Amino acid sequence: MNTIHFWETFVLLIGLHFSAGPANILMATSVTRQGIKGTLPVFLGLWVPIIIYTLLTGFVLKEFIKEFILYINLVSILGAVYIIYLSYKLFTSPIEGDKATKNENHFTFKDGFILNALNGKLFVSLALVFSVGLTTESSSTGVIIIIATFIVLGLLANASWGVGGKLLSTVAGNHHQQKLNIIYSLLLLGVGLWILFDVLMIII
């Protein structure tokens, strides 16, 4: 992996990781509603499938992604539907009420895990990243460098969106929390519909 390929991959990852994807929006929403400590299970849920998919793609599947594109698109549809469900869950969640009701509407490890486990676009993005960063002469060291860069930038992106969500919540105050919920809910809905439309256009 030469210097040019590394920086091409780095710039590509910046765009992929820091954009308003479902994981980043979920992080911002969760930190806003549940605080940093309450968001840790969501964060872990998001990253278990990311690490598994990154290792699989880097060392095993990067050459076969195109052969499984139909199945990846079907998984993406399920992921889009789940994002839309999370949007609904957030939109209908109360700001005030008894503790049990609040806990029922909190995002959990399961929400983060399912969101990224059904994120077919994650596989496609990983295939794109490895195709840009590696050549036929690249060694396993190049694969490790890309995996490490992918993970580090992903962690920074999630953290940035989480901190941004917390700052926005602090500035807005409790009396504007419902408005923030609606904004985040619409963002998730928009991302879910965009993924669904994008995949259906490919299949059709």
Backbone as ProteinMPNN parsed JSONL, in Angstrom:
{"seq_chain_A": "MNTIHFWETFVLLIGLHFSAGPANILMATSVTRQGIKGTLPVFLGLWVPIIIYTLLTGFVLKEFIKEFILYINLVSILGAVYIIYLSYKLFTSPIEGDKATKNENHFTFKDGFILNALNGKLFVSLALVFSVGLTTESSSTGVIIIIATFIVLGLLANASWGVGGKLLSTVAGNHHQQKLNIIYSLLLLGVGLWILFDVLMIII", "coords_chain_A": {"N_chain_A": [[0.861, -1.198, 0.0], [0.847, 2.012, -1.103], [1.749, 5.515, -0.475], [0.04, 7.287, -1.848], [-2.271, 5.725, -2.316], [-3.011, 5.324, 0.335], [-3.731, 7.946, 1.244], [-5.797, 8.529, -0.515], [-7.63, 6.622, 0.326], [-7.958, 7.49, 2.962], [-9.184, 10.037, 2.69], [-11.56, 9.248, 1.441], [-12.685, 7.697, 3.501], [-13.114, 9.669, 5.439], [-15.232, 11.099, 4.292], [-17.178, 9.04, 4.186], [-17.487, 8.257, 6.893], [-18.073, 10.572, 8.469], [-20.394, 11.65, 7.484], [-23.999, 12.169, 7.471], [-25.061, 9.534, 8.406], [-27.072, 6.626, 9.389], [-25.98, 5.455, 11.776], [-24.446, 7.522, 12.944], [-26.443, 9.452, 13.384], [-28.052, 8.042, 15.155], [-26.27, 7.838, 17.32], [-25.961, 10.59, 18.055], [-28.594, 11.144, 18.765], [-29.045, 9.304, 20.855], [-27.11, 10.046, 22.828], [-28.04, 12.598, 23.367], [-30.533, 12.036, 24.547], [-30.028, 10.058, 26.496], [-27.587, 10.464, 27.676], [-23.969, 10.168, 28.003], [-23.065, 7.844, 29.384], [-25.381, 6.255, 29.308], [-25.472, 5.747, 26.621], [-23.46, 4.013, 25.97], [-24.096, 1.153, 25.723], [-25.505, 1.236, 23.276], [-23.525, 2.189, 21.568], [-21.643, 0.07, 21.694], [-23.238, -1.906, 20.571], [-23.478, -0.933, 17.959], [-20.854, -1.215, 17.078], [-20.017, -3.899, 17.219], [-21.034, -5.466, 14.934], [-19.748, -3.881, 12.961], [-16.969, -4.264, 13.336], [-16.806, -7.04, 12.927], [-17.724, -7.258, 10.24], [-15.827, -5.669, 8.966], [-13.398, -7.062, 9.344], [-14.074, -9.488, 8.068], [-14.536, -8.614, 5.429], [-12.078, -7.46, 4.771], [-10.227, -9.591, 4.906], [-11.423, -11.842, 3.774], [-13.851, -11.577, 2.148], [-13.681, -9.521, 0.252], [-13.229, -9.909, -2.458], [-15.501, -11.076, -3.343], [-17.8, -9.609, -3.096], [-19.396, -8.532, -5.179], [-20.686, -10.782, -6.169], [-22.565, -11.347, -4.296], [-24.314, -9.268, -4.251], [-27.088, -8.991, -4.622], [-28.194, -10.253, -2.361], [-27.111, -8.63, -0.413], [-28.426, -6.246, -0.991], [-31.039, -6.984, -0.344], [-30.769, -7.343, 2.411], [-30.199, -4.713, 3.026], [-32.671, -3.527, 2.591], [-34.157, -4.57, 4.723], [-32.685, -3.376, 6.761], [-33.215, -0.649, 6.248], [-35.943, -0.567, 6.784], [-35.852, -1.095, 9.521], [-34.516, 1.186, 10.435], [-36.455, 3.102, 9.886], [-38.351, 2.206, 11.692], [-36.978, 2.81, 14.112], [-37.015, 5.551, 13.883], [-39.744, 6.044, 14.171], [-40.042, 5.052, 16.771], [-38.527, 6.906, 18.21], [-39.913, 9.27, 17.614], [-42.361, 8.899, 18.852], [-41.714, 8.661, 21.499], [-41.948, 9.627, 24.912], [-41.008, 12.687, 26.581], [-41.212, 13.369, 29.217], [-42.306, 11.58, 32.096], [-43.074, 8.443, 33.781], [-40.368, 6.459, 35.127], [-40.197, 3.843, 34.162], [-41.532, 3.965, 31.726], [-39.831, 5.671, 30.314], [-37.498, 4.117, 30.218], [-38.35, 2.041, 28.585], [-38.402, 3.265, 26.165], [-35.811, 3.887, 25.633], [-32.829, 3.755, 23.653], [-30.981, 0.811, 22.918], [-28.397, -1.767, 23.279], [-29.273, -3.713, 21.513], [-30.677, -2.227, 19.569], [-28.605, -0.718, 18.348], [-27.0, -2.834, 17.409], [-28.682, -4.317, 15.632], [-29.234, -2.328, 13.762], [-26.734, -1.858, 12.43], [-26.013, -4.474, 11.776], [-27.848, -5.13, 9.855], [-27.132, -3.407, 7.914], [-26.615, -3.224, 4.824], [-25.278, -1.497, 3.163], [-22.951, -1.062, 4.475], [-21.251, -3.218, 3.9], [-20.919, -2.751, 1.148], [-19.681, -0.244, 1.193], [-17.321, -0.909, 2.539], [-16.178, -2.655, 0.683], [-15.703, -0.839, -1.368], [-13.842, 0.863, -0.122], [-11.649, -0.883, 0.325], [-11.083, -1.57, -2.298], [-10.159, 0.826, -3.323], [-7.953, 1.353, -1.692], [-6.24, -0.833, -1.902], [-4.074, -2.829, -3.969], [-3.387, -5.381, -6.425], [-0.926, -6.226, -5.656], [-0.782, -5.709, -2.99], [-0.01, -6.354, 0.425], [-0.843, -8.279, 3.425], [-0.341, -6.461, 5.376], [-1.151, -4.001, 4.321], [-3.915, -4.403, 4.301], [-4.411, -4.536, 7.061], [-3.685, -1.941, 7.805], [-5.689, -0.427, 6.522], [-7.967, -1.444, 7.804], [-7.461, -0.641, 10.464], [-7.412, 2.166, 10.127], [-10.007, 2.584, 9.215], [-11.505, 1.815, 11.477], [-10.565, 3.588, 13.509], [-11.204, 6.166, 12.458], [-13.938, 5.827, 12.264], [-14.692, 5.542, 14.956], [-13.986, 8.105, 15.878], [-15.772, 9.638, 14.368], [-18.312, 8.755, 15.315], [-18.031, 9.548, 18.0], [-17.788, 12.327, 17.657], [-20.305, 13.029, 16.597], [-21.86, 12.227, 18.75], [-20.952, 13.946, 20.83], [-21.616, 16.362, 19.632], [-24.407, 16.123, 19.572], [-24.938, 16.117, 22.322], [-24.046, 18.689, 23.069], [-25.814, 20.247, 21.579], [-28.198, 19.524, 22.797], [-27.739, 20.555, 25.364], [-27.588, 23.299, 24.858], [-30.135, 23.761, 23.802], [-31.822, 23.036, 25.897], [-34.15, 21.556, 28.298], [-36.805, 22.212, 27.682], [-36.938, 22.284, 24.964], [-36.563, 19.734, 24.157], [-38.368, 17.923, 23.007], [-38.654, 18.99, 20.461], [-36.093, 18.54, 19.455], [-36.16, 15.741, 19.438], [-38.031, 15.338, 17.402], [-36.653, 16.418, 15.214], [-34.38, 14.699, 15.06], [-35.752, 12.329, 14.658], [-36.934, 12.777, 12.152], [-34.609, 12.986, 10.634], [-33.598, 10.343, 10.821], [-35.742, 9.032, 9.605], [-35.592, 10.131, 7.044], [-33.076, 9.155, 6.184], [-33.574, 6.392, 6.286], [-35.654, 6.128, 4.363], [-34.274, 7.055, 2.131], [-32.255, 5.102, 1.793], [-33.907, 2.881, 1.34], [-35.257, 3.645, -1.04], [-33.054, 3.93, -2.747], [-32.018, 1.315, -2.87], [-34.223, -0.129, -3.887], [-34.424, 1.021, -6.402], [-32.125, 0.011, -7.568], [-32.633, -2.744, -7.579], [-35.012, -2.919, -9.044]], "CA_chain_A": [[0.0, 0.0, 0.0], [1.696, 3.192, -1.169], [1.256, 6.732, 0.182], [-1.09, 7.839, -2.611], [-3.439, 4.905, -2.022], [-3.416, 5.568, 1.72], [-4.422, 9.224, 1.376], [-7.075, 8.385, -1.218], [-8.507, 5.879, 1.231], [-8.22, 8.332, 4.127], [-10.177, 11.05, 2.3], [-12.81, 8.525, 1.22], [-13.227, 7.319, 4.807], [-13.622, 10.884, 6.088], [-16.556, 11.346, 3.732], [-18.106, 7.972, 4.565], [-17.713, 8.166, 8.334], [-18.577, 11.779, 9.123], [-21.662, 12.071, 6.899], [-25.18, 11.944, 8.332], [-25.565, 8.178, 8.259], [-27.937, 6.19, 10.484], [-25.238, 5.218, 13.021], [-24.108, 8.817, 13.537], [-27.675, 10.073, 13.872], [-28.45, 7.307, 16.359], [-25.366, 8.247, 18.388], [-26.327, 11.936, 18.496], [-29.902, 11.052, 19.415], [-28.924, 8.561, 22.104], [-26.397, 10.87, 23.813], [-28.947, 13.683, 23.727], [-31.623, 11.542, 25.391], [-29.635, 9.133, 27.553], [-26.288, 10.794, 28.214], [-22.848, 9.368, 27.499], [-23.072, 6.528, 30.026], [-26.52, 5.494, 28.803], [-25.278, 5.46, 25.203], [-22.414, 3.002, 25.786], [-24.608, -0.084, 25.122], [-25.82, 1.508, 21.871], [-22.23, 2.29, 20.9], [-21.109, -1.292, 21.559], [-24.094, -2.592, 19.609], [-23.122, -0.471, 16.621], [-19.498, -1.58, 16.663], [-19.796, -5.348, 17.085], [-21.098, -5.866, 13.52], [-18.769, -3.158, 12.149], [-15.673, -4.944, 13.444], [-16.924, -8.345, 12.27], [-17.81, -7.061, 8.791], [-14.558, -5.123, 8.471], [-12.426, -8.167, 9.299], [-14.492, -10.429, 7.029], [-14.337, -8.022, 4.111], [-10.66, -7.244, 4.526], [-9.418, -10.802, 4.763], [-12.115, -12.963, 3.148], [-14.952, -11.376, 1.201], [-13.582, -8.347, -0.614], [-13.229, -10.305, -3.853], [-16.758, -11.743, -3.688], [-18.93, -8.753, -2.785], [-20.273, -8.381, -6.343], [-21.463, -11.998, -6.361], [-23.617, -11.397, -3.291], [-24.899, -7.941, -4.183], [-28.541, -9.098, -4.473], [-28.489, -10.549, -0.959], [-26.759, -7.427, 0.339], [-29.509, -5.291, -1.197], [-32.19, -7.441, 0.438], [-30.454, -7.003, 3.802], [-30.311, -3.26, 3.131], [-34.096, -3.208, 2.714], [-34.518, -4.838, 6.124], [-32.047, -2.331, 7.565], [-33.952, 0.602, 6.05], [-37.207, -0.701, 7.53], [-35.548, -0.975, 10.947], [-34.216, 2.603, 10.69], [-37.753, 3.774, 9.917], [-38.94, 1.843, 12.995], [-36.307, 3.602, 15.142], [-37.537, 6.907, 13.731], [-41.069, 6.029, 14.81], [-39.826, 4.858, 18.2], [-38.07, 8.179, 18.757], [-40.955, 10.277, 17.437], [-43.468, 8.655, 19.784], [-41.221, 8.511, 22.868], [-42.24, 10.794, 25.748], [-39.901, 13.38, 27.231], [-41.447, 13.264, 30.648], [-43.16, 10.466, 32.46], [-42.467, 7.577, 34.78], [-39.075, 5.91, 34.76], [-40.376, 2.629, 33.379], [-41.875, 4.358, 30.356], [-38.618, 6.201, 29.698], [-36.573, 3.027, 29.935], [-38.875, 1.282, 27.469], [-38.149, 4.004, 24.927], [-34.387, 4.112, 25.459], [-32.131, 2.933, 22.685], [-30.219, -0.217, 23.62], [-27.412, -2.538, 22.513], [-29.992, -4.397, 20.43], [-30.97, -1.261, 18.505], [-27.361, -0.453, 17.626], [-26.534, -4.051, 16.74], [-29.54, -4.634, 14.49], [-29.081, -1.274, 12.763], [-25.543, -2.074, 11.599], [-25.998, -5.846, 11.268], [-28.677, -5.12, 8.645], [-26.675, -2.31, 7.075], [-25.959, -3.775, 3.644], [-24.397, -0.471, 2.611], [-21.659, -1.175, 5.16], [-20.45, -4.132, 3.089], [-20.583, -2.082, -0.108], [-18.703, 0.801, 1.516], [-16.052, -1.567, 2.846], [-15.619, -3.138, -0.577], [-15.198, 0.344, -2.069], [-12.638, 1.324, 0.575], [-10.55, -1.816, 0.067], [-10.722, -1.517, -3.721], [-9.383, 2.049, -3.526], [-6.707, 1.34, -0.934], [-5.374, -1.979, -2.157], [-3.807, -3.282, -5.331], [-3.142, -6.83, -6.464], [0.354, -6.491, -5.003], [-0.84, -5.319, -1.578], [0.17, -7.435, 1.395], [-1.772, -8.249, 4.553], [-0.075, -5.229, 6.13], [-2.037, -2.98, 3.764], [-5.267, -4.694, 4.791], [-4.442, -4.158, 8.485], [-3.655, -0.477, 7.87], [-7.014, 0.06, 6.145], [-8.894, -1.809, 8.88], [-7.18, 0.238, 11.601], [-7.847, 3.511, 9.763], [-11.467, 2.534, 9.171], [-12.035, 1.76, 12.839], [-10.221, 4.819, 14.239], [-12.012, 7.272, 11.953], [-15.322, 5.543, 12.626], [-14.851, 5.881, 16.372], [-13.95, 9.565, 15.978], [-17.016, 10.161, 13.806], [-19.386, 8.496, 16.28], [-17.803, 10.403, 19.163], [-18.07, 13.707, 17.26], [-21.748, 13.195, 16.514], [-22.384, 12.131, 20.109], [-20.645, 15.208, 21.526], [-22.44, 17.398, 19.004], [-25.775, 15.954, 20.059], [-24.982, 16.543, 23.722], [-23.941, 20.148, 23.099], [-27.072, 20.787, 21.072], [-29.201, 19.319, 23.849], [-27.444, 21.486, 26.452], [-27.958, 24.644, 24.405], [-31.584, 23.84, 23.609], [-32.512, 22.92, 27.18], [-35.186, 20.527, 28.391], [-38.084, 22.618, 27.104], [-36.889, 22.072, 23.516], [-36.164, 18.348, 23.918], [-39.305, 17.294, 22.083], [-38.32, 19.466, 19.111], [-34.896, 17.798, 19.034], [-36.61, 14.391, 19.111], [-38.678, 15.379, 16.089], [-35.6, 16.636, 14.216], [-33.619, 13.455, 14.918], [-36.659, 11.344, 14.091], [-37.053, 13.062, 10.718], [-33.332, 12.633, 10.017], [-33.576, 8.883, 10.684], [-36.741, 8.676, 8.602], [-35.045, 10.496, 5.741], [-32.007, 8.202, 5.834], [-34.201, 5.102, 6.023], [-36.345, 6.192, 3.073], [-33.26, 7.207, 1.08], [-31.657, 3.778, 1.575], [-34.935, 2.029, 0.75], [-35.451, 4.077, -2.421], [-31.821, 3.652, -3.478], [-31.908, -0.137, -3.097], [-35.311, -0.544, -4.757], [-34.09, 1.456, -7.758], [-31.115, -0.912, -8.079], [-33.267, -4.048, -7.811], [-36.004, -2.785, -10.109]], "C_chain_A": [[0.888, 1.235, 0.0], [1.013, 4.417, -0.562], [0.031, 7.299, -0.523], [-2.367, 7.059, -2.308], [-3.935, 5.145, -0.593], [-4.223, 6.853, 1.834], [-5.735, 9.232, 0.598], [-8.09, 7.669, -0.333], [-8.906, 6.729, 2.424], [-9.304, 9.36, 3.822], [-11.545, 10.409, 2.078], [-13.474, 8.174, 2.548], [-13.767, 8.517, 5.57], [-15.042, 11.17, 5.609], [-17.578, 10.314, 4.167], [-18.473, 8.03, 6.043], [-18.416, 9.385, 8.925], [-19.874, 12.303, 8.514], [-22.82, 11.665, 7.809], [-25.793, 10.581, 8.06], [-26.395, 7.768, 9.465], [-27.211, 5.986, 11.814], [-24.896, 6.537, 13.717], [-25.337, 9.514, 14.105], [-28.156, 9.379, 15.138], [-27.57, 7.678, 17.548], [-25.739, 9.62, 18.943], [-27.638, 11.913, 19.267], [-29.785, 10.406, 20.787], [-28.209, 9.373, 23.184], [-27.277, 12.02, 24.283], [-29.972, 13.222, 24.746], [-31.132, 10.814, 26.633], [-28.301, 9.462, 28.206], [-25.217, 9.85, 27.686], [-22.867, 7.957, 28.078], [-24.208, 5.659, 29.485], [-26.39, 5.095, 27.349], [-24.238, 4.364, 24.962], [-22.942, 1.677, 25.239], [-24.955, 0.083, 23.641], [-24.534, 1.516, 21.039], [-21.626, 0.91, 20.672], [-21.919, -2.084, 20.54], [-23.771, -2.212, 18.182], [-21.805, -1.08, 16.148], [-19.215, -3.065, 16.596], [-19.93, -5.788, 15.629], [-20.09, -5.142, 12.629], [-17.423, -3.879, 12.158], [-15.706, -6.299, 12.744], [-16.917, -8.189, 10.757], [-16.494, -6.543, 8.214], [-13.507, -6.216, 8.346], [-12.78, -9.159, 8.193], [-14.204, -9.889, 5.638], [-12.856, -7.896, 3.78], [-9.89, -8.506, 4.222], [-10.092, -11.919, 3.97], [-12.978, -12.56, 1.958], [-14.765, -10.27, 0.175], [-13.631, -8.689, -2.103], [-14.59, -10.843, -4.305], [-17.993, -10.887, -3.462], [-19.912, -8.682, -3.954], [-21.167, -9.595, -6.545], [-22.647, -12.075, -5.402], [-24.412, -10.092, -3.207], [-26.414, -7.99, -4.01], [-28.915, -9.34, -3.021], [-28.174, -9.341, -0.072], [-27.859, -6.38, 0.204], [-30.759, -5.684, -0.415], [-31.991, -7.137, 1.925], [-30.595, -5.496, 4.015], [-31.768, -2.826, 3.276], [-34.565, -3.437, 4.145], [-33.923, -3.772, 7.038], [-32.784, -1.016, 7.456], [-35.268, 0.582, 6.816], [-36.956, -0.539, 9.032], [-35.205, 0.472, 11.317], [-35.514, 3.397, 10.773], [-38.477, 3.463, 11.223], [-38.306, 2.642, 14.127], [-36.773, 5.057, 15.091], [-38.899, 7.029, 14.408], [-40.941, 5.918, 16.327], [-39.407, 6.161, 18.866], [-39.176, 9.225, 18.713], [-42.058, 10.139, 18.477], [-43.015, 8.539, 21.234], [-41.49, 9.775, 23.669], [-40.972, 11.411, 26.315], [-40.016, 13.271, 28.73], [-42.394, 12.113, 30.907], [-42.466, 9.589, 33.468], [-41.222, 6.918, 34.213], [-39.216, 4.685, 33.874], [-40.673, 2.96, 31.928], [-40.66, 4.871, 29.623], [-37.667, 5.084, 29.308], [-37.031, 2.196, 28.738], [-38.544, 1.949, 26.136], [-36.678, 4.349, 24.739], [-33.843, 3.235, 24.342], [-31.17, 2.015, 23.434], [-29.147, -0.825, 22.709], [-28.078, -3.177, 21.301], [-30.264, -3.447, 19.266], [-29.726, -0.966, 17.666], [-26.908, -1.652, 16.818], [-27.358, -4.342, 15.496], [-29.354, -3.608, 13.379], [-27.883, -1.546, 11.852], [-25.437, -3.501, 11.071], [-26.804, -5.953, 9.979], [-28.284, -4.005, 7.68], [-25.883, -2.859, 5.88], [-24.991, -2.796, 3.006], [-23.014, -0.51, 3.267], [-20.721, -2.087, 4.378], [-19.986, -3.458, 1.804], [-19.52, -1.013, 0.12], [-17.331, 0.197, 1.806], [-15.381, -2.083, 1.577], [-15.013, -1.987, -1.37], [-13.882, 0.816, -1.455], [-11.447, 0.421, 0.265], [-10.127, -1.785, -1.405], [-9.897, -0.278, -4.036], [-8.0, 1.933, -2.882], [-5.735, 0.236, -1.268], [-5.192, -2.229, -3.645], [-3.568, -4.792, -5.284], [-1.834, -7.201, -5.776], [0.34, -6.194, -3.509], [-0.719, -6.533, -0.673], [-0.887, -7.333, 2.487], [-1.554, -7.021, 5.426], [-0.966, -4.094, 5.642], [-3.466, -3.159, 4.233], [-5.414, -4.239, 6.242], [-4.47, -2.642, 8.639], [-5.03, 0.1, 7.554], [-8.026, -0.24, 7.247], [-8.714, -0.881, 10.078], [-7.668, 1.656, 11.331], [-9.362, 3.606, 9.753], [-12.058, 2.61, 10.577], [-11.777, 3.059, 13.602], [-11.084, 5.989, 13.783], [-13.493, 7.076, 12.269], [-15.616, 5.896, 14.076], [-14.87, 7.397, 16.566], [-15.244, 10.185, 15.457], [-18.183, 9.967, 14.765], [-19.268, 9.396, 17.499], [-18.157, 11.858, 18.846], [-19.566, 13.962, 17.188], [-22.397, 13.107, 17.897], [-22.167, 13.407, 20.895], [-21.48, 16.347, 20.953], [-23.881, 17.335, 19.464], [-25.935, 16.426, 21.495], [-24.917, 18.063, 23.838], [-25.231, 20.801, 22.623], [-28.176, 20.662, 22.105], [-29.012, 20.304, 24.998], [-27.878, 22.907, 26.09], [-29.474, 24.793, 24.318], [-32.342, 23.797, 24.927], [-33.641, 21.907, 27.128], [-36.481, 20.907, 27.678], [-38.1, 22.503, 25.578], [-36.539, 20.627, 23.157], [-37.081, 17.65, 22.915], [-39.026, 17.724, 20.64], [-37.08, 18.747, 18.578], [-35.26, 16.367, 18.658], [-37.214, 14.336, 17.715], [-37.635, 15.546, 14.982], [-34.817, 15.356, 13.97], [-34.479, 12.367, 14.276], [-36.8, 11.53, 12.584], [-35.756, 12.744, 9.978], [-33.23, 11.124, 9.799], [-34.561, 8.43, 9.613], [-36.215, 8.97, 7.201], [-33.972, 9.533, 5.274], [-32.599, 6.846, 5.482], [-34.897, 5.07, 4.67], [-35.361, 6.306, 1.913], [-32.613, 5.862, 0.753], [-32.651, 2.864, 0.874], [-35.144, 2.37, -0.722], [-34.246, 3.705, -3.279], [-31.72, 2.174, -3.834], [-32.993, -0.62, -4.046], [-35.034, -0.137, -6.202], [-33.052, 0.532, -8.385], [-31.746, -2.247, -8.454], [-34.222, -3.989, -8.99], [-35.335, -2.448, -11.44]], "O_chain_A": [[1.6, 1.493, 0.971], [-0.157, 4.361, -0.184], [-0.913, 7.743, 0.131], [-3.42, 7.651, -2.072], [-5.141, 5.166, -0.347], [-5.287, 6.86, 2.453], [-6.692, 9.884, 1.017], [-9.254, 8.06, -0.256], [-10.059, 6.698, 2.854], [-10.237, 9.534, 4.607], [-12.568, 10.963, 2.48], [-14.685, 8.335, 2.702], [-14.769, 8.401, 6.275], [-15.937, 11.446, 6.408], [-18.716, 10.659, 4.482], [-19.64, 7.87, 6.403], [-19.271, 9.237, 9.798], [-20.405, 13.309, 8.986], [-22.646, 10.926, 8.778], [-26.908, 10.482, 7.548], [-26.423, 8.486, 10.465], [-27.758, 6.306, 12.87], [-25.039, 6.655, 14.934], [-25.278, 10.1, 15.186], [-28.609, 10.03, 16.08], [-28.068, 7.818, 18.665], [-25.825, 9.798, 20.158], [-27.778, 12.577, 20.293], [-30.353, 10.895, 21.764], [-28.65, 9.39, 24.333], [-27.263, 12.377, 25.461], [-30.254, 13.936, 25.708], [-31.734, 10.927, 27.701], [-27.914, 8.818, 29.182], [-25.514, 8.864, 27.011], [-22.704, 6.982, 27.345], [-24.019, 4.468, 29.235], [-27.106, 4.21, 26.881], [-24.149, 3.84, 23.852], [-22.301, 1.103, 24.359], [-24.726, -0.826, 22.843], [-24.469, 0.929, 19.959], [-21.15, 0.614, 19.576], [-21.362, -2.841, 19.744], [-23.785, -3.06, 17.29], [-21.652, -1.418, 14.974], [-18.239, -3.461, 15.958], [-19.016, -6.434, 15.116], [-19.62, -5.714, 11.645], [-16.813, -4.08, 11.108], [-14.759, -6.669, 12.051], [-16.192, -8.901, 10.062], [-16.094, -6.926, 7.115], [-12.801, -6.283, 7.34], [-11.901, -9.62, 7.465], [-13.694, -10.603, 4.774], [-12.429, -8.183, 2.661], [-8.996, -8.502, 3.375], [-9.417, -12.852, 3.534], [-12.853, -13.137, 0.878], [-15.617, -10.099, -0.697], [-14.027, -7.857, -2.918], [-14.816, -11.045, -5.498], [-19.116, -11.369, -3.614], [-21.124, -8.763, -3.751], [-22.286, -9.462, -7.039], [-23.618, -12.784, -5.664], [-25.098, -9.84, -2.217], [-26.981, -7.135, -3.33], [-29.84, -8.715, -2.501], [-28.883, -9.069, 0.897], [-28.19, -5.699, 1.175], [-31.459, -4.821, 0.115], [-32.926, -6.727, 2.613], [-31.059, -5.056, 5.067], [-32.067, -1.873, 3.996], [-35.278, -2.61, 4.715], [-34.577, -3.318, 7.977], [-32.967, -0.328, 8.46], [-35.662, 1.58, 7.42], [-37.754, 0.083, 9.732], [-35.569, 0.933, 12.399], [-35.657, 4.266, 11.633], [-39.135, 4.33, 11.799], [-39.017, 3.11, 15.016], [-36.907, 5.711, 16.125], [-39.168, 7.993, 15.125], [-41.643, 6.602, 17.072], [-39.875, 6.484, 19.958], [-39.357, 9.982, 19.667], [-42.623, 11.134, 18.931], [-43.847, 8.339, 22.119], [-41.286, 10.88, 23.166], [-39.972, 10.719, 26.505], [-39.016, 13.1, 29.429], [-43.18, 11.725, 30.043], [-41.393, 9.934, 33.964], [-41.038, 6.828, 32.999], [-38.44, 4.505, 32.936], [-40.145, 2.329, 31.012], [-40.46, 4.558, 28.449], [-37.099, 5.09, 28.216], [-36.208, 1.704, 27.967], [-38.422, 1.28, 25.109], [-36.328, 5.037, 23.779], [-34.325, 2.127, 24.11], [-30.611, 2.397, 24.462], [-29.009, -0.454, 21.544], [-27.521, -3.183, 20.203], [-30.098, -3.824, 18.106], [-29.781, -0.963, 16.436], [-26.479, -1.508, 15.673], [-26.803, -4.586, 14.425], [-29.32, -3.96, 12.2], [-28.009, -1.471, 10.629], [-24.832, -3.722, 10.022], [-26.489, -6.766, 9.111], [-29.02, -3.699, 6.742], [-24.656, -2.947, 5.916], [-24.006, -3.196, 2.385], [-22.031, -0.05, 2.688], [-19.541, -1.777, 4.21], [-18.824, -3.569, 1.413], [-18.577, -0.888, -0.661], [-16.307, 0.725, 1.373], [-14.167, -1.964, 1.415], [-13.948, -2.129, -1.971], [-12.929, 1.128, -2.169], [-10.355, 0.911, -0.025], [-8.949, -1.956, -1.719], [-9.033, -0.313, -4.912], [-7.001, 2.363, -3.459], [-4.546, 0.334, -0.964], [-6.045, -1.884, -4.463], [-3.552, -5.391, -4.209], [-1.647, -8.344, -5.361], [1.345, -6.404, -2.829], [-1.256, -7.601, -0.967], [-1.718, -6.424, 2.482], [-2.463, -6.586, 6.133], [-1.48, -3.315, 6.445], [-4.154, -2.183, 4.53], [-6.419, -3.63, 6.608], [-5.183, -2.112, 9.491], [-5.491, 1.013, 8.239], [-8.849, 0.611, 7.585], [-9.692, -0.39, 10.641], [-8.269, 2.282, 12.204], [-9.934, 4.589, 10.224], [-12.992, 3.371, 10.831], [-12.675, 3.573, 14.269], [-11.633, 6.719, 14.608], [-14.215, 8.043, 12.513], [-16.657, 6.475, 14.387], [-15.682, 7.914, 17.335], [-15.754, 11.144, 16.036], [-18.956, 10.894, 15.005], [-20.261, 9.941, 17.98], [-18.758, 12.544, 19.672], [-20.047, 14.991, 17.661], [-23.359, 13.818, 18.184], [-23.083, 13.9, 21.552], [-21.987, 17.19, 21.692], [-24.508, 18.364, 19.716], [-26.933, 17.054, 21.848], [-25.657, 18.657, 24.623], [-25.683, 21.791, 23.198], [-28.989, 21.571, 22.275], [-29.983, 20.827, 25.543], [-28.457, 23.621, 26.909], [-30.029, 25.819, 24.709], [-33.381, 24.441, 25.069], [-34.041, 21.457, 26.054], [-37.175, 20.046, 27.137], [-39.16, 22.612, 24.963], [-36.254, 20.323, 21.999], [-36.618, 16.878, 22.075], [-39.147, 16.924, 19.712], [-37.019, 18.388, 17.402], [-34.74, 15.831, 17.679], [-36.948, 13.413, 16.945], [-37.721, 14.896, 13.94], [-34.605, 14.963, 12.823], [-33.999, 11.584, 13.457], [-36.786, 10.558, 11.829], [-35.786, 12.289, 8.835], [-32.827, 10.674, 8.727], [-34.253, 7.549, 8.811], [-36.373, 8.162, 6.285], [-33.951, 9.136, 4.109], [-32.188, 6.218, 4.506], [-34.755, 4.108, 3.915], [-35.577, 5.732, 0.846], [-32.44, 5.519, -0.417], [-32.296, 2.156, -0.068], [-35.201, 1.471, -1.562], [-34.399, 3.223, -4.402], [-31.379, 1.822, -4.963], [-32.719, -1.439, -4.923], [-35.375, -0.873, -7.128], [-33.086, 0.289, -9.591], [-31.443, -2.817, -9.503], [-34.245, -4.887, -9.831], [-36.017, -2.298, -12.453]]}, "name": "protein", "num_of_chains": 1, "seq": "MNTIHFWETFVLLIGLHFSAGPANILMATSVTRQGIKGTLPVFLGLWVPIIIYTLLTGFVLKEFIKEFILYINLVSILGAVYIIYLSYKLFTSPIEGDKATKNENHFTFKDGFILNALNGKLFVSLALVFSVGLTTESSSTGVIIIIATFIVLGLLANASWGVGGKLLSTVAGNHHQQKLNIIYSLLLLGVGLWILFDVLMIII"}
